[in-house]
């Protein structure tokens, strides 16, 4: 059950980002030197805490480390944390910090592939003809148990209405809901538990802070770039994807409008269920579909006023089947 355990490691299909440590000088009898520890205070970059550093020796657990605008609190040994953001322009800034059981840190990041050209969904394959997918190297082995935050929710919905919209997004993933004719063979499970005063572990710059053991869906200010953000914590499993431990989701109600019923008059609001389905995809281990796959649910934008991402495309279904 995600949200009630402690963190893990990620084997995602992203570009490995390793800022290497000082190399051993080629001299007889001289041992390799470990990376120096960063300054004792303040935020860190991946250059301050390069791959190969020991979070134990450097007392880095809990400190914020950043890369390309994304940030994560360094997890305890034996844990991985990842951030995935849905954006208005489809730009991707996914970032992962993995800490091995011995305290050694490593990184992975998702290259920003979206700004090469304007987004044209008409140029991409139809959703049911596009088999592309990418997974994050983690999955929910049991039942994803989640809570609803007790603060204001998107689209000025009541708590019951927001819960229903979020449950619809989660169910689209667990039931691999699609219009492509694929039967549901996905074994993922989820259960809503209750409202909570706990908040999603995501700050005002869409950075993942330390987890609290509860998987929370809520809304608030996460900076102007992210429409919604998911933070996931996991731990390694021998010969398999990492085990999801907690996944928090926050919708950006400070900078973006949402609606549960897009109409012909809609100009800029995001369909709440489409965004919820995309974020639930991250919860259950799907990574972003890249440029050229704009019609899949897991593309890094859900596009304002569109309800297309409420149901899955071919690649989204195949990605889930590869995990479940």
N, C-alpha and C positions, 0 to 999 in steps of 0.2 A: 504494500500500500504506500504509494508516494505521499509525501507530506507528513510522515510520522517516523522518519528514520534519519540517518545521517549520510553525508555526501559521497561522491565517486568519480570515475574517469571517463573520457570521451574518445571514441575512435571515429570521428566524423569525417565525411568526405569533403573536407576543406583543405586548403593549402596549409601545410604545416609551417608554422612560423617559429623558427628557432634562432634566437640571437645567441650565437655560440659564446662559450666562456673562453677565457684565456687558454691558449694551447700550450701544451708542454714544450719547453725548449728542448731541442734535440741535442741533449748532452748526456753523456753516460751517467747513469745513476740519478738523474734529476726527475722527480715525479711531476705529474700534471698538477697545475695550480687550479683551485676551485675559484669561481667568480667571487669578486669582492662583494660585501654586503652593501646595500644602499644606505642613504642617510637615514637617521633614526626617526625622522618626523616628516610629515607631509605625504602627499600623493606620490605614487611611483609611476614610472613608465616601464615598458618592457626592457628598455636599455638600463634602467636603474636596477632591475631584478632580472638579469638575463636567464635564459634557459640553462638549466644545470645548477642554478643556485639552490641552496638549502633553505627552505622556509623555517626550519627549526633553528639552524645556526643564526639566521638573519632575523629571527623573530618577526617574520613577515605575515603570519596568519592574521587575517582580519584587516590588513592594510589594503587600500585601494590601488590597483594597478591598471593603467590605461594604455590603449592603443587605438589610433585613428578615430578618436572621439568616443570610443566605447570603453567602459570601465567595469571592473569586477573586484569584489573583495576577495583576497586570496583565501581559499578554503583550507581547512585542516588537512593533514596528510591522509591519503587514501580517498581523495575527493576531487571531483571535477565540477566546475561551474561554467555555464555558457549563457550568453545573452544573444537574443535574436529580435530584431526590430522590423516591423512592417512600416514602410515609409510611403510618402505621397508619390515620390518619383521612381520608386523601385530600387533605389540605391541600397546596397547591403553592407552592413558593418558588423556582421557576426564575429564574436570574439570568445575564445575559450581559454581558461586556465585550468590545467590539470596538475595536481600535486600527488606524486607517488607516495606509497606507504613509507618510504624512507625520507620523505620531505623534499625530494627533488622536484623543481617546477619545470613545466613545459607549456608551450603555447600553440594554439592554432587560430587562424583567422580566416574569415570569408572575404575574398577580394571584392572591392567595390567595382562591379562590372556594369553598372547601370547607366553611367553618364556618357558612355561612348556615343550614343545617338538617342534622339527622342523616342519615347515609348510608343510603339504602334502595334496595338493588339491585332489589327487586321493582317499584319505581316506574319504573325505567329500561327502555328498549326492550331486547328480546332482542339478543344480540350479533350475530346474523346479520340482524337487521332494522335495525340502527343504522349508518348510513353516515357518521357524523361522524368527522372526523380533523383533526389539525393537524400541520404539519411544521415542522422547525426551520431550514429554509433551508440544510441541508448534506447531503452524501451521501458514500458511499464510491465513488470512481470506479474503483478497482481491486479489490484483495482485502484485506479486513480481516485482518491478521495479528496474533494475540494470544498472550499468554503467561499461564501460571498461576503465581501467587505461591507461594513455598516455605514460607509459614507455615501455621498451623492454618486449616482450611477449615470451611465451614458444616456443621451436622448431624453433626460428627465423622466426616465421610467421609474415605476414603483419597484420595490425590491422583488416582488413576485414576477413582474413583467421582465425585469433584467435577468432574474434567475432562469426564466423560461427561454429567453433568447440565448443565454450562455449554454444552457443544457442542450438546445438545438444544435449549437455549434459543436459541442463535444460529441453529441450523438452522431453527427455527420461523419466524424472520424471513426468512432468505435463501430459504427454500422457500415462503414465505407460507402456512404450514401452517394449515388452517382446516377447520371442519366445515360450512361454508356452501355448498359446492359450487363454489367458485372455483378455476379452474385456476391453476397457478403460472406467471405471466408475469414475475415479478420477477427481475432479473438480478444482484442483490446476491450477493457472494461472500465467503467467510471461510475462514481456515485457522489451526488451532492450530499453534504452533511448538514450544514447550518450556516447562519450568519455569524460573523465573528468580528470582534473589535481589533483583531490583528490586521496588519496591512501587508500588502504584497511587498516583498523585499526589493523594491525598485525605487531609486531616488529621483530627484527632479531633473536629472540629466540622463535618465534611462539606464543607470548603472545598477548592477546587482550588488546589494549589500548582503550582510551575513544572514543566512537562512534561520528561520525560527521553528521549523518542524511542521508548519501548516502550509498547504497549498491554497493560496488566496487569489481570487479574481476580484479586482476593484477598478477604480478610475481615479484620475488625478492629473497632475502636471508632471510630464516626463521630458520636457524640452521640446523645441519646435520641430525636430526632424522626425520623430517617431510617432506614428498614428497609434500604435500599440506595441507593447514589448513583452516578451516572455523571458524569464530567468529560470534556468533548470539546473538542478544539482543531481549528481549521480555518483555511483561508485562502480569499480570494475567487477566483472563477472568472468570467471575462467571460461575461455572458449565461446564467448558470446558478447552481445552488446552490453554496455553498461546498464546497471539497474537504476531506474529513475527513483529518486528519493523525495524530491519536492519540485514543484513547478509553479511559479507565481506569474500571473498575467495582469497587466495594467493597461487600461485604455486612456488615451490622451484627450481628456475632456477640456483641457485648458486651451489647446490650440486647434482642435478639430471638432466638427459637429458630427453627430451620429443620428441615425434614424433606424427604427425597426420596420418601417413601412415606406420605402422609397417610392415617390410618386413621379409623374411626368414633370412636375414642377421642381424636382430636386436639381440642385446645381452644384453643390459641393459637399453634401453630407455623406458619410460613409455608412454603408449598410452594416448594422451591428452584427447580424448573424454571419455575414461573409467574413468579417474581421475575426469574429469568435471562432469560426471554423478554421481559419488560417492559424490562429494562435494555438488552438487545440492540436493542430497538426504538429506544431513544435513540441507541445507537451508529450505527445506520443512518439516522438523521435524522428519526425520528418524535418529535413533542412530545406532551404530555399531552392526553388527551381530557378535556373539562371536566365540570362538574357536570351530572348528568342522563344521563351516558354510563358509568355504573358497571360495565356488563357488558362493556365493551371491554377488551382487554389493556392499552391505553395509558392507561386511567384511572389516577390517581395513587396508588391503593392496589390491591394484589393480593388483599387480604382473607385473614386467617388461615385455614388449613386448606382453602382452596379451590384446586382444580387447574384452574379454568376458564380462566385466562390462559395455560395451556400452548399453546392454539391461538388463532388470531386471529379477531376478529370482522370484520364487513363493513367498517367504517370503517378498521380496522387494515390490511386488505388494500388498500383503495382508497388509503390514504395512501402505502403502499409503492409501489403502481403509479404514483402521481403523481411519485415520485422516480426509480423504476427502470423 
